[in-house]
């Protein structure tokens, strides 16, 4: 196994594959595809496991995945039909963006200290839910909450429905076809999270082939990447309870967001991506948002 993983990583580097859709480097990608092909759990490899001898059938299966990854530049998650956020597995295919979110890291600690009492969260919303991954994590973090998960894409909601069923959350997690808040009139939540499209128009044109295989509707955020951020900020206060909290992911766009909304006092929690990826706002701050914000250049 050691030799095959090393060979795969070398192939990936030589082909200059793009990573960031589940793994961040060639070696981890080769390990992931190898373990999937062998039906092994996704966990750090120990030395005895790496020294395991493989059958010819196993070798062919692994090499086939490696070849498809290189020749067709298909993201690993689309080859395996699954993606992971921490310890949680989610189904995925080309109908939805591959799960990846820094908000998932914050949910591991139930958004403490910004959420002082997780049991007090009784209603939560995931906007632009895609595969439903963040909605599922919301349900797991806040066991007394009813969860709504909204997306404009029927295809994405089909995948989300399968993931909700896998975690047996059908009674507590409702999927809604909605363009942001359009189908949510009158509904209020203690917590709203969103990982919306935020890639700028210029960056969309430069995306690697792997990322262009994902639905463009789940990535493209307009000229400066903030089209959806503006819409969410403009409408969120009307859908939050008096002490409600908004958690929004914007990539590494802190400077652009703060230029566009100079009047807002954002909180930027530290994640593995840094302190420029996710911001938090309480409803009281959103309610004071004046007029249309200034549009920042990309």
VOVEXBA-319448 format. One line per field, with one value per residue (C-alpha): residue number from 1; residue in one letter; z, x, y. Coordinates in Angstrom, 2 decimals. Example, Ala and Ser with C-alpha at 12.3 -4.5 7.8 and 13.67 -1.06 7.14 Angstrom:
REM VOVEXBA-319448
num	(1 2)
residu	(a s)
pz	(7.80 7.14)
px	(12.30 13.67)
py	(-4.50 -1.06)
END
This chain:
REM VOVEXBA-319448
num	(1 2 3 4 5 6 7 8 9 10 11 12 13 14 15 16 17 18 19 20 21 22 23 24 25 26 27 28 29 30 31 32 33 34 35 36 37 38 39 40 41 42 43 44 45 46 47 48 49 50 51 52 53 54 55 56 57 58 59 60 61 62 63 64 65 66 67 68 69 70 71 72 73 74 75 76 77 78 79 80 81 82 83 84 85 86 87 88 89 90 91 92 93 94 95 96 97 98 99 100 101 102 103 104 105 106 107 108 109 110 111 112 113 114 115 116 117 118 119 120 121 122 123 124 125 126 127 128 129 130 131 132 133 134 135 136 137 138 139 140 141 142 143 144 145 146 147 148 149 150 151 152 153 154 155 156 157 158 159 160 161 162 163 164 165 166 167 168 169 170 171 172 173 174 175 176 177 178 179 180 181 182 183 184 185 186 187 188 189 190 191 192 193 194 195 196 197 198 199 200 201 202 203 204 205 206 207 208 209 210 211 212 213 214 215 216 217 218 219 220 221 222 223 224 225 226 227 228 229 230 231 232 233 234 235 236 237 238 239 240 241 242 243 244 245 246 247 248 249 250 251 252 253 254 255 256 257 258 259 260 261 262 263 264 265 266 267 268 269 270 271 272 273 274 275 276 277 278 279 280 281 282 283 284 285 286 287 288 289 290 291 292 293 294 295 296 297 298)
residu	(x x x x x x x x x x x x x x x x x x x x x x x x x x x x x x x x x x x x x x x x x x x x x x x x x x x x x x x x x x x x x x x x x x x x x x x x x x x x x x x x x x x x x x x x x x x x x x x x x x x x x x x x x x x x x x x x x x x x x x x x x x x x x x x x x x x x x x x x x x x x x x x x x x x x x x x x x x x x x x x x x x x x x x x x x x x x x x x x x x x x x x x x x x x x x x x x x x x x x x x x x x x x x x x x x x x x x x x x x x x x x x x x x x x x x x x x x x x x x x x x x x x x x x x x x x x x x x x x x x x x x x x x x x x x x x x x x x x x x x x x x x x x x x x x x x x x x x x x x x)
pz	(0.00 0.81 -2.69 -4.37 -2.30 -3.02 -6.74 -6.75 -4.98 -7.51 -10.36 -8.85 -8.39 -11.90 -13.33 -11.24 -9.91 -7.86 -4.28 -1.66 -2.22 0.76 0.92 0.60 -0.93 -3.26 -0.56 1.45 -1.76 -2.68 0.83 0.71 -2.66 -1.58 1.65 -0.19 -2.79 -0.02 2.00 4.90 7.40 6.82 9.55 9.90 8.49 10.86 9.68 9.76 7.58 5.00 4.77 3.91 0.68 -1.80 -4.21 -7.95 -7.87 -5.16 -7.06 -10.25 -8.35 -6.76 -10.00 -11.80 -9.32 -9.65 -13.46 -13.49 -11.06 -13.34 -16.84 -16.28 -13.40 -11.53 -7.85 -5.53 -3.82 -7.12 -7.75 -4.35 -3.96 -0.49 1.36 4.98 7.39 10.44 11.48 9.50 6.09 3.48 0.10 -2.82 -6.60 -9.39 -8.57 -5.54 -4.35 -2.43 1.33 2.84 5.38 8.22 9.90 10.50 12.74 14.85 15.18 16.77 19.87 19.43 18.55 22.15 23.45 21.00 21.78 25.56 25.95 23.02 24.49 24.12 20.32 19.30 15.63 13.19 9.47 6.92 3.82 0.59 2.18 -0.87 0.26 3.62 5.49 7.68 8.36 9.62 11.82 13.18 14.16 15.86 17.74 18.87 19.81 20.78 17.59 14.60 11.52 8.17 5.24 2.10 -1.38 -4.80 -6.51 -6.64 -7.59 -4.47 -2.30 -3.68 -2.33 0.91 1.38 1.20 3.78 6.12 5.85 6.52 9.84 10.57 11.00 8.83 11.78 12.87 9.65 6.89 3.37 1.50 -2.09 -1.72 -3.27 0.03 2.19 -0.59 0.66 4.36 4.93 8.59 9.90 12.61 13.92 16.91 14.59 10.85 9.16 5.52 3.25 0.15 -3.26 -2.86 -5.76 -7.74 -11.47 -12.18 -10.00 -11.64 -14.96 -13.40 -11.49 -11.95 -13.91 -10.74 -9.34 -12.67 -12.39 -9.43 -10.07 -10.95 -9.16 -5.88 -6.42 -8.37 -6.08 -8.64 -9.63 -6.15 -4.67 -2.30 -4.16 -1.82 1.26 0.57 0.09 3.24 5.38 4.04 4.93 7.90 10.69 9.68 10.15 13.46 16.96 19.13 20.37 17.20 15.59 11.95 10.98 7.42 5.52 2.91 2.03 2.68 2.04 5.32 3.81 0.98 3.37 5.75 2.88 1.64 5.12 7.02 9.46 10.70 13.66 12.57 14.80 12.97 14.89 14.32 12.19 10.55 7.56 9.65 10.99 7.62 6.57 8.79 10.48 13.14 13.66 16.23 15.15 17.00 14.73 11.58 12.53 12.48 8.94 7.00 3.35 0.49 1.30 -0.80 -3.51 -3.30 -6.35 -6.96)
px	(0.00 2.83 4.30 0.92 0.00 3.39 3.00 -0.48 0.74 3.55 1.04 -1.13 1.76 3.05 -0.43 -0.66 -4.06 -5.99 -6.94 -9.14 -12.33 -11.86 -8.10 -5.36 -2.44 -1.50 -0.53 -3.75 -5.77 -3.99 -4.56 -8.25 -8.86 -6.89 -8.85 -12.15 -11.23 -10.35 -13.48 -11.33 -12.37 -11.02 -8.41 -4.66 -2.60 -0.28 2.95 1.67 -1.29 0.95 3.00 -0.07 0.22 -2.60 -4.22 -4.15 -7.86 -7.35 -4.44 -6.51 -9.38 -7.10 -5.24 -8.53 -9.51 -6.09 -6.33 -9.81 -8.68 -5.75 -7.18 -10.60 -9.74 -12.81 -12.80 -12.20 -15.56 -17.39 -15.40 -16.29 -19.78 -18.99 -17.39 -16.43 -16.76 -14.79 -16.14 -19.35 -19.89 -22.20 -23.38 -22.44 -22.50 -22.28 -25.69 -24.31 -21.16 -18.70 -19.14 -16.43 -17.06 -15.28 -18.67 -18.52 -15.48 -17.41 -20.35 -18.08 -18.16 -21.86 -20.83 -19.80 -19.22 -21.49 -24.28 -24.30 -26.83 -27.12 -30.34 -31.96 -31.71 -35.19 -35.24 -32.32 -31.92 -29.28 -29.47 -27.87 -27.79 -26.49 -25.93 -27.54 -24.29 -24.47 -28.15 -27.36 -24.56 -26.95 -29.39 -26.63 -25.28 -28.66 -30.79 -33.88 -33.97 -36.24 -34.06 -35.02 -32.63 -33.20 -31.72 -32.80 -31.58 -33.96 -31.05 -29.12 -32.18 -32.44 -28.95 -29.75 -32.82 -30.67 -28.25 -31.06 -32.40 -28.96 -28.88 -32.56 -33.43 -36.58 -38.82 -36.68 -35.10 -37.24 -35.91 -37.36 -36.90 -36.25 -34.20 -32.62 -35.58 -38.20 -40.19 -39.65 -41.99 -42.96 -40.48 -37.99 -34.97 -32.64 -29.74 -29.14 -26.03 -25.04 -22.15 -23.42 -21.77 -18.94 -16.49 -15.89 -16.56 -12.85 -12.02 -14.78 -12.98 -9.75 -11.09 -9.21 -11.02 -11.92 -13.83 -15.52 -17.13 -19.15 -22.47 -21.62 -24.77 -23.20 -20.00 -20.61 -21.13 -21.14 -18.58 -17.10 -18.37 -20.78 -24.10 -25.55 -23.94 -25.73 -29.08 -28.70 -27.68 -30.56 -33.17 -31.76 -33.03 -36.62 -36.03 -34.14 -35.59 -34.71 -31.48 -30.85 -27.44 -26.31 -23.20 -22.00 -19.04 -17.34 -14.07 -10.99 -12.92 -12.82 -11.23 -13.77 -16.71 -15.52 -15.04 -18.56 -20.10 -17.93 -20.76 -21.01 -19.08 -18.40 -17.04 -14.53 -13.91 -10.65 -10.88 -8.27 -8.52 -7.70 -9.80 -11.09 -13.47 -16.58 -18.32 -21.04 -23.67 -26.43 -29.90 -29.51 -26.61 -28.45 -31.52 -29.40 -28.16 -28.77 -29.87 -28.15 -24.47 -21.64 -20.55 -16.90 -14.77 -13.48)
py	(0.00 2.41 2.14 2.56 5.64 7.21 6.49 8.05 11.18 11.48 11.17 13.89 16.28 15.67 16.35 19.56 18.64 21.19 20.32 21.95 19.95 17.67 17.25 19.85 17.94 15.09 12.57 12.94 12.65 9.40 8.04 8.93 7.28 4.20 3.75 4.24 1.64 -0.83 -0.09 1.05 3.76 7.24 7.61 8.30 5.45 3.62 2.01 -1.61 -0.64 1.03 -2.16 -4.22 -6.21 -5.74 -8.17 -7.57 -6.79 -4.17 -2.63 -2.35 -0.74 1.87 2.62 3.09 5.82 7.43 7.43 8.95 11.63 12.56 12.14 13.65 16.03 14.78 15.80 12.87 13.38 12.89 9.70 8.25 9.72 11.03 13.92 14.43 17.33 16.26 12.86 13.21 11.62 13.11 11.88 14.06 14.08 16.65 18.07 19.87 21.59 19.40 20.00 22.20 24.90 26.65 27.00 23.25 23.83 26.34 23.94 21.33 23.55 24.47 28.05 28.68 31.39 33.25 30.80 30.71 27.90 25.45 24.05 27.48 27.28 26.15 27.17 27.37 27.94 26.97 29.17 27.83 24.39 22.48 18.90 19.69 19.17 22.28 21.70 18.20 19.56 22.20 19.45 17.47 20.51 21.84 18.82 20.84 22.88 22.53 23.06 24.57 24.14 26.19 26.10 27.36 24.15 21.19 18.96 19.96 19.38 15.83 15.11 16.93 14.75 11.61 13.01 13.99 10.44 8.96 10.81 10.03 13.69 13.83 14.75 17.68 18.95 20.43 21.06 24.05 25.17 28.88 31.66 32.76 33.95 34.12 31.10 31.82 34.74 35.16 32.60 33.59 31.75 31.89 31.06 31.45 30.06 30.29 29.35 31.18 31.63 34.15 33.64 36.83 37.00 37.31 34.30 32.23 32.61 31.32 28.33 25.02 22.32 20.43 23.39 24.08 20.64 21.91 23.72 27.33 28.48 27.31 29.30 32.53 35.51 38.31 40.91 41.34 38.07 39.80 39.68 37.05 38.56 41.85 40.13 38.05 41.02 43.09 40.45 38.52 40.82 40.14 36.42 36.45 36.41 39.44 37.84 35.85 35.32 35.26 33.24 33.81 32.34 34.54 32.79 34.91 38.11 40.00 43.12 43.23 42.75 45.44 47.90 47.20 47.55 50.06 50.81 47.20 45.76 42.19 39.44 37.24 33.99 32.16 29.00 26.80 29.16 32.23 35.10 36.30 33.52 33.63 36.54 36.75 39.45 39.71 40.81 44.10 45.02 43.96 45.97 49.13 48.48 51.70 51.80 49.96 49.31 50.67 48.25 47.24 46.53 43.00)
END
